[in-house]
Amino acid sequence: MFVDRITEHEAGQRLVAVKNVTVNEEFFQGHFPGTPVMPGVLMLESLSQVAAILLLQRDDAPPNARAYLRGVNDAKFRRQVLPGDRLRLEVSVGRRRAALARAHGAAYVGDQLVAEAELLLGLVADRTEIHPTAIVHQRAFIGEGTTIGPHATVGPNVRIGANCRIGASAVIDGWTEIGDETEIYPLASIGLIPQDLKFKGEETKLVIGRRNIFREFVTINRGTRGGGGVTLIGDRNVFMAYVHVAHDCHVANDVIFGPHATLGGHVTVEDYANISAGSAVHQFCRVGQHGFIGGYSVITKDALPFARTVGSRPARTFGTNTIGLTRRGFSPEVVDKLKRAFRYLLQSKLNTTRALQQIQQDGSLVCTEVQHLIDFIRTSQRGVILRRATRRTDEVFGDE
């Protein structure tokens, strides 16, 4: 701000304010070295800010309106403004329409006129709503139409997109970017420092896409330098209550997390995966696309795409995620090919290498989905879960 104090105010008509120009002003460092002079453009900025205050504080101003400078006419600069000067800023409103106003601004040092101009300002209604008890840092960027609830906290390096909803007492901090139409429910914690003892406060990020839903008490940590520096969340994901996503995780699109689901650090979750309530995924593991993780499972190796994985130490693979694939519109032919591929992997007596060779050599199994399954297994760093379900567990979990 280039306004320190308001001294006179006639609502909707005239405003007088003061700017104390000190030698510590940042712009004096380069304008000019050894001969500090206040730039003329910043005098115009000071007058524009006073004009904006005058226009926005009148009774008929649109609610949550914003004013912006559209033009400057007949600007004249009479003398230099130097450190130690006390700039008196006088603005009066001229002709005005609903979304446009003209104002005359004049700046004085003592009784001497130093600058004057006619200012053309635009007014736009701002649908952003920030509750009076919310703590939003002045450097934070809040997109149009976003609502921030009571006692929510938004840090200085946060960027929130348009039409988002931030619930009561939610905390968003760090170098965090949140896409449009995202909903963050009360008491969620988004973008705080990772729970990693090696973290030393370095600048790392959390990047969240569009239309995500974070329910109550969800915690999403930002990245670490050693893990690439970014925790990445895609679009249209649902994080139910108490979900935790640790540092450097990469979550793709359309993923559903049940309550209390937990991702350790560096986990990758592919599109349309479903991680059920109470399940935990060990650090550096992957969950494949369209994979289903049953409730309260513990995943310590990569969970296969298109499969149902259920159980705790060891988790077991229960074949194709038929119900999930059918709901997502996969054709019966593709589902049948995946089932036959899983028979090679889980029911034959072949080892994994030989099973993959057989799948590739079987021309009747050729499709994009089967190829993705093969590539997923071959690129695994931790190994994949290929332990077949026993007869008893198959009876218990077979209908999930």
N, C-alpha and C positions, 0 to 999 in steps of 0.2 A: 504494500500500500504506500502511496505517496501523499497520504493525508494523515496528519497527526491529531488534529483536534477540530471540532466544529464550533464556531463561535456565534453564528447567527443562522436562524432557520425560519423562513416563511414558507409553510407547507405548500408545495406545488408551484411556488413562485421564485424563491431566491434562497441561496445558501452561501454562507461565507465560512471558509475553513482555513487552516494554517498548516503549512509544511515547514518544519525546521530543517534547513539544509546544513548538514554537518560534514566535517572533513572525512568522517568514517564511511560515508556513502560508497557503496561498492563501485558505482559508475565512475567515481573520480579517479580510480586506479588507472584507467586508460584514456580519460577524457579531461584534460590532457596531462601526460606526465610532467610534473613540475609546474604546470599552470592549470589547476583544476577549475573546470567550468561545467555547470549543469547543462546537459544537452537540451536543445530546444524541444526535441521529441518527448522528453520526459516532463517538460513543463506542460505540454499538451496532454500527456497521460494524466498528470495531476488534475488538470481542469476537467478531463473526461471522467475521472473517478468522482469528483465532486458533482458533476452533472448527473452521473448515474445514481448517486445517493439521493439527489434531489428528486429525480423522476420516480425512483422506486419507493420512496417514503411518502408518496401522496396517497390520499384515500382511495382514488379510483384506479390505482395501479393494479394490473393483473396479479393474482396470487402466485407466489413463487416465480415472479418474472425475472428475466435477466436483461440487462442493457448492454449494448455493444456499440462501438464507434463505427459509423458508416462513412463519415466524410468530415473534412475540415476545409473551411472556406476563409479567405482573407486573413490568414495567420500573419501576425507581425510580431517581431522580437525587437524590443527597444533597447535593452542593455543586457549585459551578462549577469548571471546569478552565480555567486561565489560561495565557498564554504563560510558558514557563519551567518548567512542571510536568512531572514525569516520571511517566507513566501506567503503572502495573503492571497487566497484564491476566491474570487467572487464569480458566481454563476447565476444567471437568471434565465428562466425558460421563456422562449418565444412561442411561435406557432407549434401546435401539437395535434397529432392525430392518434388513432388507437395504437398503431405500431411504429410511429415515427415522431420524432420531436426535434426542434431546433433550439439551441441554447447559445447564449453569448457568454463567453468566459474571459475573465481578465485576471492577470496575476500582478501583484504589487510587491515591491520591497519598500517598506515605509510608505511614503505617499507617492513614490515614483512607479509609473506603469512600466512593467518589464516585458509583458507579452499579452496578446489578446487574439481571439479567434472566434469564428462562428463554428459551432460543433453540430453535426448531424448525427443523432443517435437513434438506433433501432431498439425496439422492445419486443421480446418474445416471452410467451408464457412457458414456464419451466414446470414440467410435471413431476420433477424430483421432489420427494418428501423426506426430510430428515427430522426425526423426533428431537425436541429440544434437549432431552437428556442424553442423546447419543453423543459420543466423542469422536468426531471425524477430523482428522488432521487437515489443515488448510492445503497441504500439497497433494492430498489424495485426489484422484480423479473419479468422479461419480457420474455415470452415464444418465442421459435423460430418461425420465420415467421411473427411475429406481427409488425404492422405498427402504428407508433404514429405520428400524424400530427402536424402542426405548432402551437406553443404556448399552447399545451396541458400540463397539470400538473399531475404528478403521485407521490403520497406520499411515504414515506419510508416503510410502512407496507402493501403495495399493492402487490398482486401476480396476474399477468395476464398470461393466458394460451397461447397456441400456436395458430398462424394464426388468431389472433384477429386484429381488425382495430379500432383505436382510432382517432376520428376526431379532427379537429382544435379547440383549446380553450376548449376542454373538461377537466373536473377536476375529478380525481379519488383519493380519500384519505381515511384515516382511515384503520382499519384492514379489508381489502376488498380482496376477492378472486373472480376471474373472470375466467370462464371456457373457453375451446378452442372454436375458431371460432365465438366469440361474436363480434358484431358490435356496437360501441358507436359513435353516430354522433356528429357533432360540438355542443359545448356549453351545453352538458349534464353534470349533476352533480351527481356523483356516490359515495356513501359511506361517505358523510359528516355527521356531528353530527345531531342527531334527533332534531326535533322542539318540544322539551318537556322540560318544565321548571324544571322538577325534575332531568334532566341529569346534572351530575357534572364532566363530562370528563372521566368517567371510560372506560376501554377497552371493547368495544363491537364490534360486527362483522356484515359484510354484506357478504353473500355467494351467488354467482351467478353461475348457471350451464352453460351448453354448448349451443352454437348457438342461443343466445338471440339477439334481435335487440332493441336498445334504440335510438329512433330518437331525433331530436333537442329539447333541453331545457327540457328533462326528468330529474326528480330529484328522486333519490332513497336514503333514509336515512338508516343508520345502526341502530342496535337494542339498547335497554336500559336494564340496569341491572334488573329492576323490571319486564320487559316483556320477560325475558328469554335470553336476550343478543344477539340475532341473528335475523337479517332480512334475509329471505331465499327466493331465486328465483330459480325455477327449470330450465328445458331445453326448448328451442325452443319457447320462449314467444316473443311476439311483443308488444312493448311499443311505441305508436305513439307520435307525438310531444306534449310536455307540460304535459305528464302524471306525476302524483306525487304518489309515494308509501312511506308511512310514516313508522316509526320505528316498528320493531317486526312483520311486515306482513310476511305471508307465502304464496307465489304464487307457484302453482304446475307447470305443464307442458302444453305447447301448448295453452296458454291463449292469447287472443288478447285484447288489451286495445285501444280504440279509442282516438283521440286527447282530451286533457284536462280531461280525466278520473282521478279520485282521490280516493285513499284508505286512510282512517284514520288509526290510529295505531292499531296493533294487529288483523288486518283483515286476514282471511284465504280465499284463492281462489283456488278451486279445478280444476282438469284437464279440458281442452277444454272449459272453460267458455269464454264468450264474453261480455266485459263491454264496452258499446258504448260511443260515444263522449259526453263529458260534464257530465257524470254520477258521482255521489259521493256515496261512501260506508262508513257508519258510523263506528267508531271504535268498535272493538270486534265482528263485524258481519262476517258471512260466505257467500260465493257465491258457490253454489253447482256445481258439474261437469256437463258439457254440458249445463249449464244455460246461458240464454241470457238476458242481462240487456239493455233495450231500451235507446235511447239517452236522456240525460238530466234528468235521473231518480235520485231519492234520496232514498237510501236503508238504512233503520234504523232498520230492522230486517233481519234475515237470508233469503237469496233468494234461492228458492228451486232448486235442481238439475233437469235437463231435462225440465225446464220450461222457459216460457217467462215472465219476470217481467218488468213492465213499469210504470212510473208515479212518481209524486213527492208529498209526504206528503198528502195522503198515496200512496205508490206504490201498484200496483195491479198485480195479477197473471193472465196471459192470457192463461193458459193451457199449453199443451206440446209444446216444441220447435221442431216442426215437421220438418221444413226445415233444421235446424242445425243437427238433428239426422240423417236425410236421407243423408245429405252430408257426414256425418262421417261413413256411411256404416251400420247403424243399420237396422236390418231386419224389414219388415212391421209388423211381429208378435209382436216384442218387442215394437215398436212404438204404436201399438194398445193396448197392455197391459198397457202401461204408460198412454195413453189417458183415459182408463177406470178407472185406479187408481185415476187420477186427477178428474174424475167425482164424485167419492166418496168424495174427499176432498173439492171440490169447488161447486158442484151443488146439492148434497144431503142436507137434513136438519139435518144431523148428526153432532155432535160436533167432534172435531179433534180426541179425544180418541176413540170414537165409530167408526169413519171413518177408522182409522188405524186398528181397530179390524176386520172390515168388509173386508178390503183389504187382511189381512192375512188369513182370513177364506175362501176367494174366491180362490179355487184351480186353476182356469183358469188364474190367474194373477201371478202365481209363476214364477219368473225370477230374475236374479242378480240385474238388474236395479231397479225393483220395491222394492226389499229388501233394496237397498241402499237408496231409497227415504224414506222408513219407518224409517230406522236407523237415517238418517239425521234429520228428524223431532223430533224423540225421544231424540236425544242428544243435541238439541238446548238449549243454555243458554239464549238467548235474545228473543226467540220466532221466528216463521217463518212467512213469508208473505203469508197469505191464504185469503186475501181479494179478492173476485172475481171481475172481470171487470164488469162494468155496460154495459147496452146495447149500450149507446152512445160511451163510450171509446172503446168498442169492435169493433164498426164500424170504429173508427178513427185509431186504432192500429192493427186491426186484420190481416192485410197483411204484417206486418213488418217481 
